[in-house]
Amino acid sequence: MNDNKLFNLFLKVAFAEGVSYLILLLIAMPLKYFMDMHTPVKIVGMLHGILFIGFCFLLFASTLKYKWTIKIATLGFLLSFVPFGTFYLEKFLKKG
């Protein structure tokens, strides 16, 4: 992979992970607790889990390849737990 391919893949997975997190929190979880529908949480939760693992792997690979500081890597990891956090991370990484 050349430099831009890894970075672009990381940004795409980060975006997908952020969207799946929002769908899980804003759609699937309310369906589970207010409508007693458990299937959406199982499906979206599994997808989100796979995307989260991919995000973490690509964050680690990008940190090594681009020599990001531990501070940036930790910020990226922590932002993945905050709704809309990966969208902020994308803006932050593209800026600087």
N, CA, C and O atoms as CSV, one atom per row, in Angstrom:
chain,resi,resn,atom,element,x,y,z
A,1,MET,N,N,0.834,-1.191,0.000
A,1,MET,CA,C,0.000,0.000,0.000
A,1,MET,C,C,0.874,1.247,0.000
A,1,MET,O,O,1.838,1.355,0.758
A,2,ASN,N,N,0.517,2.172,-0.856
A,2,ASN,CA,C,1.258,3.421,-0.787
A,2,ASN,C,C,0.683,4.283,0.328
A,2,ASN,O,O,-0.303,3.911,0.964
A,3,ASP,N,N,1.292,5.414,0.557
A,3,ASP,CA,C,0.930,6.249,1.703
A,3,ASP,C,C,-0.550,6.641,1.715
A,3,ASP,O,O,-1.223,6.508,2.738
A,4,ASN,N,N,-1.041,7.112,0.603
A,4,ASN,CA,C,-2.426,7.596,0.582
A,4,ASN,C,C,-3.445,6.479,0.722
A,4,ASN,O,O,-4.518,6.702,1.283
A,5,LYS,N,N,-3.144,5.281,0.229
A,5,LYS,CA,C,-4.110,4.185,0.300
A,5,LYS,C,C,-4.409,3.794,1.747
A,5,LYS,O,O,-5.571,3.607,2.107
A,6,LEU,N,N,-3.387,3.672,2.565
A,6,LEU,CA,C,-3.597,3.301,3.963
A,6,LEU,C,C,-4.372,4.397,4.694
A,6,LEU,O,O,-5.304,4.112,5.445
A,7,PHE,N,N,-3.985,5.633,4.471
A,7,PHE,CA,C,-4.664,6.749,5.129
A,7,PHE,C,C,-6.129,6.826,4.696
A,7,PHE,O,O,-7.018,7.000,5.529
A,8,ASN,N,N,-6.374,6.696,3.395
A,8,ASN,CA,C,-7.748,6.759,2.893
A,8,ASN,C,C,-8.579,5.586,3.405
A,8,ASN,O,O,-9.749,5.762,3.746
A,9,LEU,N,N,-7.993,4.397,3.463
A,9,LEU,CA,C,-8.695,3.243,4.008
A,9,LEU,C,C,-9.035,3.468,5.482
A,9,LEU,O,O,-10.137,3.152,5.929
A,10,PHE,N,N,-8.083,4.014,6.225
A,10,PHE,CA,C,-8.323,4.312,7.637
A,10,PHE,C,C,-9.481,5.290,7.791
A,10,PHE,O,O,-10.351,5.088,8.639
A,11,LEU,N,N,-9.504,6.344,6.985
A,11,LEU,CA,C,-10.575,7.339,7.075
A,11,LEU,C,C,-11.933,6.741,6.705
A,11,LEU,O,O,-12.943,7.072,7.325
A,12,LYS,N,N,-11.962,5.867,5.706
A,12,LYS,CA,C,-13.217,5.237,5.305
A,12,LYS,C,C,-13.741,4.313,6.395
A,12,LYS,O,O,-14.936,4.314,6.690
A,13,VAL,N,N,-12.859,3.530,6.990
A,13,VAL,CA,C,-13.277,2.632,8.071
A,13,VAL,C,C,-13.697,3.448,9.291
A,13,VAL,O,O,-14.672,3.099,9.956
A,14,ALA,N,N,-12.977,4.524,9.594
A,14,ALA,CA,C,-13.347,5.389,10.723
A,14,ALA,C,C,-14.733,5.989,10.505
A,14,ALA,O,O,-15.534,6.066,11.437
A,15,PHE,N,N,-15.012,6.409,9.282
A,15,PHE,CA,C,-16.326,6.971,8.977
A,15,PHE,C,C,-17.418,5.912,9.145
A,15,PHE,O,O,-18.448,6.166,9.769
A,16,ALA,N,N,-17.184,4.724,8.584
A,16,ALA,CA,C,-18.159,3.633,8.687
A,16,ALA,C,C,-18.370,3.225,10.140
A,16,ALA,O,O,-19.496,2.943,10.550
A,17,GLU,N,N,-17.293,3.192,10.917
A,17,GLU,CA,C,-17.396,2.848,12.332
A,17,GLU,C,C,-18.223,3.898,13.071
A,17,GLU,O,O,-19.044,3.552,13.919
A,18,GLY,N,N,-18.016,5.158,12.761
A,18,GLY,CA,C,-18.781,6.234,13.388
A,18,GLY,C,C,-20.257,6.175,13.034
A,18,GLY,O,O,-21.116,6.389,13.891
A,19,VAL,N,N,-20.554,5.884,11.766
A,19,VAL,CA,C,-21.955,5.768,11.338
A,19,VAL,C,C,-22.612,4.571,12.018
A,19,VAL,O,O,-23.744,4.670,12.492
A,20,SER,N,N,-21.906,3.436,12.068
A,20,SER,CA,C,-22.487,2.244,12.699
A,20,SER,C,C,-22.737,2.474,14.187
A,20,SER,O,O,-23.709,1.964,14.744
A,21,TYR,N,N,-21.866,3.237,14.824
A,21,TYR,CA,C,-22.044,3.552,16.246
A,21,TYR,C,C,-23.303,4.395,16.455
A,21,TYR,O,O,-24.075,4.156,17.384
A,22,LEU,N,N,-23.497,5.379,15.585
A,22,LEU,CA,C,-24.687,6.223,15.691
A,22,LEU,C,C,-25.963,5.432,15.415
A,22,LEU,O,O,-26.973,5.626,16.093
A,23,ILE,N,N,-25.922,4.542,14.425
A,23,ILE,CA,C,-27.089,3.705,14.141
A,23,ILE,C,C,-27.388,2.812,15.341
A,23,ILE,O,O,-28.546,2.625,15.714
A,24,LEU,N,N,-26.334,2.264,15.940
A,24,LEU,CA,C,-26.518,1.413,17.114
A,24,LEU,C,C,-27.150,2.204,18.261
A,24,LEU,O,O,-28.105,1.746,18.888
A,25,LEU,N,N,-26.611,3.388,18.528
A,25,LEU,CA,C,-27.108,4.184,19.656
A,25,LEU,C,C,-28.471,4.812,19.416
A,25,LEU,O,O,-29.311,4.840,20.315
A,26,LEU,N,N,-28.693,5.314,18.209
A,26,LEU,CA,C,-29.888,6.122,17.950
A,26,LEU,C,C,-31.054,5.346,17.348
A,26,LEU,O,O,-32.195,5.802,17.410
A,27,ILE,N,N,-30.784,4.182,16.767
A,27,ILE,CA,C,-31.870,3.419,16.150
A,27,ILE,C,C,-32.021,2.041,16.806
A,27,ILE,O,O,-33.094,1.701,17.306
A,28,ALA,N,N,-30.960,1.266,16.801
A,28,ALA,CA,C,-31.063,-0.120,17.275
A,28,ALA,C,C,-31.362,-0.219,18.773
A,28,ALA,O,O,-32.227,-0.994,19.181
A,29,MET,N,N,-30.662,0.550,19.581
A,29,MET,CA,C,-30.892,0.481,21.030
A,29,MET,C,C,-32.296,0.950,21.424
A,29,MET,O,O,-32.938,0.289,22.240
A,30,PRO,N,N,-32.799,2.063,20.877
A,30,PRO,CA,C,-34.188,2.420,21.194
A,30,PRO,C,C,-35.193,1.351,20.749
A,30,PRO,O,O,-36.177,1.100,21.443
A,31,LEU,N,N,-34.949,0.724,19.599
A,31,LEU,CA,C,-35.837,-0.358,19.177
A,31,LEU,C,C,-35.822,-1.514,20.169
A,31,LEU,O,O,-36.850,-2.135,20.437
A,32,LYS,N,N,-34.644,-1.789,20.707
A,32,LYS,CA,C,-34.538,-2.880,21.672
A,32,LYS,C,C,-35.301,-2.553,22.962
A,32,LYS,O,O,-36.078,-3.373,23.451
A,33,TYR,N,N,-35.081,-1.384,23.494
A,33,TYR,CA,C,-35.629,-1.067,24.813
A,33,TYR,C,C,-37.056,-0.518,24.800
A,33,TYR,O,O,-37.771,-0.646,25.794
A,34,PHE,N,N,-37.484,0.093,23.686
A,34,PHE,CA,C,-38.824,0.648,23.648
A,34,PHE,C,C,-39.818,-0.204,22.851
A,34,PHE,O,O,-41.027,-0.136,23.075
A,35,MET,N,N,-39.293,-1.010,21.915
A,35,MET,CA,C,-40.166,-1.831,21.074
A,35,MET,C,C,-39.922,-3.326,21.274
A,35,MET,O,O,-40.575,-4.155,20.639
A,36,ASP,N,N,-38.987,-3.669,22.151
A,36,ASP,CA,C,-38.635,-5.063,22.439
A,36,ASP,C,C,-38.188,-5.821,21.186
A,36,ASP,O,O,-38.487,-7.003,21.015
A,37,MET,N,N,-37.459,-5.107,20.312
A,37,MET,CA,C,-36.912,-5.716,19.091
A,37,MET,C,C,-35.409,-5.907,19.295
A,37,MET,O,O,-34.652,-4.936,19.289
A,38,HIS,N,N,-34.986,-7.134,19.472
A,38,HIS,CA,C,-33.584,-7.416,19.780
A,38,HIS,C,C,-32.719,-7.638,18.543
A,38,HIS,O,O,-31.499,-7.489,18.609
A,39,THR,N,N,-33.326,-7.988,17.433
A,39,THR,CA,C,-32.561,-8.314,16.227
A,39,THR,C,C,-31.721,-7.149,15.696
A,39,THR,O,O,-30.566,-7.372,15.333
A,40,PRO,N,N,-32.240,-5.920,15.632
A,40,PRO,CA,C,-31.396,-4.833,15.124
A,40,PRO,C,C,-30.100,-4.648,15.928
A,40,PRO,O,O,-29.054,-4.351,15.351
A,41,VAL,N,N,-30.164,-4.819,17.238
A,41,VAL,CA,C,-28.955,-4.668,18.050
A,41,VAL,C,C,-27.967,-5.781,17.735
A,41,VAL,O,O,-26.760,-5.542,17.687
A,42,LYS,N,N,-28.459,-6.983,17.521
A,42,LYS,CA,C,-27.563,-8.093,17.182
A,42,LYS,C,C,-26.860,-7.848,15.857
A,42,LYS,O,O,-25.652,-8.053,15.741
A,43,ILE,N,N,-27.611,-7.411,14.867
A,43,ILE,CA,C,-27.038,-7.200,13.532
A,43,ILE,C,C,-26.109,-5.991,13.513
A,43,ILE,O,O,-24.953,-6.100,13.105
A,44,VAL,N,N,-26.609,-4.846,13.951
A,44,VAL,CA,C,-25.805,-3.617,13.923
A,44,VAL,C,C,-24.644,-3.727,14.912
A,44,VAL,O,O,-23.552,-3.228,14.644
A,45,GLY,N,N,-24.876,-4.379,16.053
A,45,GLY,CA,C,-23.804,-4.554,17.033
A,45,GLY,C,C,-22.658,-5.375,16.484
A,45,GLY,O,O,-21.494,-5.047,16.714
A,46,MET,N,N,-22.972,-6.451,15.753
A,46,MET,CA,C,-21.934,-7.271,15.136
A,46,MET,C,C,-21.171,-6.483,14.083
A,46,MET,O,O,-19.941,-6.518,14.044
A,47,LEU,N,N,-21.893,-5.781,13.238
A,47,LEU,CA,C,-21.245,-4.958,12.210
A,47,LEU,C,C,-20.357,-3.896,12.850
A,47,LEU,O,O,-19.222,-3.683,12.425
A,48,HIS,N,N,-20.879,-3.242,13.863
A,48,HIS,CA,C,-20.096,-2.210,14.550
A,48,HIS,C,C,-18.842,-2.815,15.191
A,48,HIS,O,O,-17.768,-2.215,15.141
A,49,GLY,N,N,-18.979,-3.984,15.783
A,49,GLY,CA,C,-17.822,-4.641,16.399
A,49,GLY,C,C,-16.736,-4.951,15.392
A,49,GLY,O,O,-15.554,-4.737,15.663
A,50,ILE,N,N,-17.127,-5.454,14.230
A,50,ILE,CA,C,-16.151,-5.745,13.172
A,50,ILE,C,C,-15.477,-4.462,12.709
A,50,ILE,O,O,-14.259,-4.422,12.534
A,51,LEU,N,N,-16.273,-3.411,12.509
A,51,LEU,CA,C,-15.698,-2.126,12.081
A,51,LEU,C,C,-14.791,-1.535,13.153
A,51,LEU,O,O,-13.772,-0.923,12.833
A,52,PHE,N,N,-15.150,-1.713,14.424
A,52,PHE,CA,C,-14.317,-1.196,15.510
A,52,PHE,C,C,-12.963,-1.912,15.547
A,52,PHE,O,O,-11.927,-1.274,15.736
A,53,ILE,N,N,-12.974,-3.221,15.368
A,53,ILE,CA,C,-11.716,-3.975,15.331
A,53,ILE,C,C,-10.869,-3.520,14.147
A,53,ILE,O,O,-9.661,-3.326,14.280
A,54,GLY,N,N,-11.506,-3.348,12.986
A,54,GLY,CA,C,-10.778,-2.841,11.824
A,54,GLY,C,C,-10.228,-1.444,12.058
A,54,GLY,O,O,-9.103,-1.140,11.659
A,55,PHE,N,N,-11.020,-0.595,12.704
A,55,PHE,CA,C,-10.571,0.760,13.034
A,55,PHE,C,C,-9.330,0.713,13.918
A,55,PHE,O,O,-8.357,1.425,13.668
A,56,CYS,N,N,-9.365,-0.128,14.954
A,56,CYS,CA,C,-8.226,-0.222,15.874
A,56,CYS,C,C,-6.984,-0.739,15.164
A,56,CYS,O,O,-5.884,-0.225,15.370
A,57,PHE,N,N,-7.160,-1.755,14.330
A,57,PHE,CA,C,-6.030,-2.296,13.570
A,57,PHE,C,C,-5.434,-1.230,12.649
A,57,PHE,O,O,-4.217,-1.051,12.610
A,58,LEU,N,N,-6.292,-0.526,11.909
A,58,LEU,CA,C,-5.809,0.499,10.988
A,58,LEU,C,C,-5.239,1.706,11.725
A,58,LEU,O,O,-4.314,2.347,11.225
A,59,LEU,N,N,-5.765,2.024,12.891
A,59,LEU,CA,C,-5.187,3.095,13.709
A,59,LEU,C,C,-3.758,2.727,14.110
A,59,LEU,O,O,-2.849,3.555,14.040
A,60,PHE,N,N,-3.574,1.479,14.529
A,60,PHE,CA,C,-2.236,1.009,14.915
A,60,PHE,C,C,-1.294,1.029,13.706
A,60,PHE,O,O,-0.166,1.510,13.806
A,61,ALA,N,N,-1.755,0.509,12.569
A,61,ALA,CA,C,-0.923,0.477,11.362
A,61,ALA,C,C,-0.576,1.891,10.897
A,61,ALA,O,O,0.561,2.159,10.508
A,62,SER,N,N,-1.550,2.788,10.938
A,62,SER,CA,C,-1.302,4.171,10.522
A,62,SER,C,C,-0.358,4.879,11.485
A,62,SER,O,O,0.484,5.672,11.064
A,63,THR,N,N,-0.499,4.594,12.772
A,63,THR,CA,C,0.402,5.197,13.765
A,63,THR,C,C,1.840,4.803,13.487
A,63,THR,O,O,2.742,5.637,13.571
A,64,LEU,N,N,2.058,3.549,13.160
A,64,LEU,CA,C,3.413,3.091,12.853
A,64,LEU,C,C,3.912,3.672,11.537
A,64,LEU,O,O,5.037,4.165,11.465
A,65,LYS,N,N,3.091,3.619,10.503
A,65,LYS,CA,C,3.525,4.059,9.179
A,65,LYS,C,C,3.783,5.562,9.112
A,65,LYS,O,O,4.779,6.000,8.535
A,66,TYR,N,N,2.892,6.343,9.697
A,66,TYR,CA,C,3.009,7.800,9.606
A,66,TYR,C,C,3.701,8.426,10.809
A,66,TYR,O,O,3.813,9.648,10.914
A,67,LYS,N,N,4.163,7.570,11.712
A,67,LYS,CA,C,4.893,8.014,12.903
A,67,LYS,C,C,4.097,9.042,13.710
A,67,LYS,O,O,4.625,10.061,14.154
A,68,TRP,N,N,2.797,8.734,13.887
A,68,TRP,CA,C,1.968,9.583,14.735
A,68,TRP,C,C,2.416,9.415,16.175
A,68,TRP,O,O,2.915,8.358,16.561
A,69,THR,N,N,2.238,10.453,16.957
A,69,THR,CA,C,2.613,10.390,18.364
A,69,THR,C,C,1.618,9.517,19.136
A,69,THR,O,O,0.516,9.238,18.663
A,70,ILE,N,N,2.027,9.102,20.314
A,70,ILE,CA,C,1.136,8.337,21.189
A,70,ILE,C,C,-0.085,9.180,21.540
A,70,ILE,O,O,-1.184,8.650,21.699
A,71,LYS,N,N,0.103,10.472,21.657
A,71,LYS,CA,C,-1.005,11.374,21.976
A,71,LYS,C,C,-2.072,11.325,20.879
A,71,LYS,O,O,-3.263,11.254,21.180
A,72,ILE,N,N,-1.659,11.363,19.622
A,72,ILE,CA,C,-2.608,11.312,18.504
A,72,ILE,C,C,-3.288,9.946,18.446
A,72,ILE,O,O,-4.498,9.863,18.234
A,73,ALA,N,N,-2.516,8.879,18.631
A,73,ALA,CA,C,-3.091,7.528,18.605
A,73,ALA,C,C,-4.096,7.344,19.741
A,73,ALA,O,O,-5.164,6.767,19.540
A,74,THR,N,N,-3.758,7.825,20.915
A,74,THR,CA,C,-4.665,7.719,22.060
A,74,THR,C,C,-5.918,8.551,21.832
A,74,THR,O,O,-7.023,8.107,22.144
A,75,LEU,N,N,-5.758,9.746,21.293
A,75,LEU,CA,C,-6.901,10.595,20.970
A,75,LEU,C,C,-7.818,9.889,19.973
A,75,LEU,O,O,-9.037,9.887,20.143
A,76,GLY,N,N,-7.235,9.294,18.940
A,76,GLY,CA,C,-8.023,8.565,17.951
A,76,GLY,C,C,-8.795,7.422,18.573
A,76,GLY,O,O,-9.970,7.218,18.266
A,77,PHE,N,N,-8.139,6.673,19.448
A,77,PHE,CA,C,-8.796,5.552,20.113
A,77,PHE,C,C,-9.932,6.039,21.003
A,77,PHE,O,O,-11.030,5.484,20.967
A,78,LEU,N,N,-9.678,7.065,21.798
A,78,LEU,CA,C,-10.704,7.570,22.711
A,78,LEU,C,C,-11.883,8.197,21.965
A,78,LEU,O,O,-13.028,8.080,22.402
A,79,LEU,N,N,-11.608,8.851,20.858
A,79,LEU,CA,C,-12.689,9.463,20.090
A,79,LEU,C,C,-13.620,8.425,19.474
A,79,LEU,O,O,-14.763,8.735,19.138
A,80,SER,N,N,-13.134,7.193,19.323
A,80,SER,CA,C,-14.002,6.153,18.762
A,80,SER,C,C,-15.105,5.750,19.732
A,80,SER,O,O,-16.065,5.094,19.329
A,81,PHE,N,N,-14.987,6.127,20.996
A,81,PHE,CA,C,-16.011,5.827,21.997
A,81,PHE,C,C,-17.033,6.956,22.155
A,81,PHE,O,O,-18.032,6.799,22.857
A,82,VAL,N,N,-16.785,8.071,21.512
A,82,VAL,CA,C,-17.646,9.249,21.635
A,82,VAL,C,C,-18.500,9.359,20.367
A,82,VAL,O,O,-17.961,9.309,19.261
A,83,PRO,N,N,-19.818,9.507,20.508
A,83,PRO,CA,C,-20.626,9.723,19.301
A,83,PRO,C,C,-20.108,10.930,18.513
A,83,PRO,O,O,-19.818,11.979,19.088
A,84,PHE,N,N,-19.997,10.772,17.228
A,84,PHE,CA,C,-19.467,11.773,16.294
A,84,PHE,C,C,-17.954,11.966,16.445
A,84,PHE,O,O,-17.379,12.814,15.763
A,85,GLY,N,N,-17.306,11.207,17.310
A,85,GLY,CA,C,-15.871,11.374,17.560
A,85,GLY,C,C,-15.002,11.056,16.365
A,85,GLY,O,O,-14.015,11.750,16.118
A,86,THR,N,N,-15.350,10.012,15.609
A,86,THR,CA,C,-14.511,9.663,14.455
A,86,THR,C,C,-14.628,10.700,13.345
A,86,THR,O,O,-13.716,10.845,12.532
A,87,PHE,N,N,-15.755,11.427,13.308
A,87,PHE,CA,C,-15.889,12.494,12.316
A,87,PHE,C,C,-14.959,13.659,12.669
A,87,PHE,O,O,-14.347,14.266,11.790
A,88,TYR,N,N,-14.865,13.958,13.953
A,88,TYR,CA,C,-13.921,14.982,14.409
A,88,TYR,C,C,-12.484,14.532,14.131
A,88,TYR,O,O,-11.647,15.330,13.709
A,89,LEU,N,N,-12.206,13.245,14.372
A,89,LEU,CA,C,-10.863,12.712,14.135
A,89,LEU,C,C,-10.468,12.887,12.670
A,89,LEU,O,O,-9.330,13.256,12.378
A,90,GLU,N,N,-11.373,12.632,11.770
A,90,GLU,CA,C,-11.086,12.801,10.338
A,90,GLU,C,C,-10.718,14.248,10.024
A,90,GLU,O,O,-9.747,14.515,9.316
A,91,LYS,N,N,-11.503,15.174,10.558
A,91,LYS,CA,C,-11.223,16.596,10.335
A,91,LYS,C,C,-9.856,16.968,10.923
A,91,LYS,O,O,-9.083,17.696,10.300
A,92,PHE,N,N,-9.568,16.465,12.121
A,92,PHE,CA,C,-8.304,16.734,12.807
A,92,PHE,C,C,-7.110,16.204,12.000
A,92,PHE,O,O,-6.110,16.902,11.835
A,93,LEU,N,N,-7.220,14.974,11.502
A,93,LEU,CA,C,-6.115,14.358,10.776
A,93,LEU,C,C,-5.900,15.007,9.414
A,93,LEU,O,O,-4.759,15.148,8.973
A,94,LYS,N,N,-6.970,15.402,8.748
A,94,LYS,CA,C,-6.823,16.054,7.447
A,94,LYS,C,C,-6.243,17.455,7.580
A,94,LYS,O,O,-5.568,17.943,6.673
A,95,LYS,N,N,-6.507,18.101,8.712
A,95,LYS,CA,C,-6.005,19.456,8.943
A,95,LYS,C,C,-4.494,19.470,9.153
A,95,LYS,O,O,-3.781,20.329,8.633
A,96,GLY,N,N,-4.030,18.497,9.928
A,96,GLY,CA,C,-2.652,18.642,10.320
A,96,GLY,C,C,-1.786,17.501,10.167
A,96,GLY,O,O,-0.600,17.578,10.489
